[in-house]
Amino acid sequence: MWTTKQQDFPSVLIEMGFVSNYEDAMALANSTDQDGIAQAIVDGIKEYVTRSGVSSY
């Protein structure tokens, strides 16, 4: 987790699949699946902000 520990601010590493896995690689290369993955990340951030009571971000 060197990537997240070397930051001066809170960070998150999100792994959405593995290119060594055929099904993951196909999903990651598909623009519709990419949009779904991006939307899921946005939805998760919005839910976190709502639940945590953060007033601005």
GIKAKA-V978467 format. One record per residue. RES is the residue in three letters. SS is DSSP state (~ for helix, > for strand, _ for the rest). PSI is psi in whole degrees, -180 to 180 (none if undefined). NEAR is the number of other ideal C-beta (glycine too) atoms within 8 Angstrom. Layout:
res & ss & psi & near
RES & SS & PSI & NEAR
RES & SS & PSI & NEAR
This chain:
res & ss & psi & near
MET & _ & 28 & 5
TRP & ~ & -40 & 5
THR & ~ & -43 & 8
THR & ~ & -24 & 9
LYS & ~ & -21 & 6
GLN & _ & 12 & 5
GLN & _ & 152 & 8
ASP & _ & 15 & 2
PHE & _ & 159 & 4
PRO & _ & 140 & 4
SER & _ & 160 & 7
VAL & _ & 136 & 5
LEU & _ & 120 & 7
ILE & _ & 118 & 5
GLU & _ & 115 & 5
MET & _ & -2 & 6
GLY & _ & -179 & 9
PHE & _ & 124 & 7
VAL & _ & -16 & 7
SER & _ & -12 & 5
ASN & _ & 122 & 8
TYR & ~ & -49 & 5
GLU & ~ & -42 & 6
ASP & ~ & -45 & 12
ALA & ~ & -42 & 12
MET & ~ & -41 & 8
ALA & ~ & -41 & 10
LEU & ~ & -24 & 12
ALA & ~ & -10 & 5
ASN & _ & 125 & 8
SER & ~ & -33 & 5
THR & ~ & -44 & 6
ASP & ~ & -37 & 9
GLN & ~ & -43 & 9
ASP & ~ & -41 & 8
GLY & ~ & -41 & 8
ILE & ~ & -47 & 11
ALA & ~ & -43 & 8
GLN & ~ & -38 & 8
ALA & ~ & -38 & 8
ILE & ~ & -47 & 9
VAL & ~ & -47 & 8
ASP & ~ & -41 & 8
GLY & ~ & -41 & 8
ILE & ~ & -45 & 8
LYS & ~ & -42 & 8
GLU & ~ & -41 & 8
TYR & ~ & -47 & 8
VAL & ~ & -43 & 9
THR & ~ & -48 & 6
ARG & ~ & -32 & 6
SER & ~ & -15 & 6
GLY & _ & 14 & 4
VAL & _ & 130 & 6
SER & _ & -23 & 3
SER & _ & 156 & 3
TYR & _ & none & 3
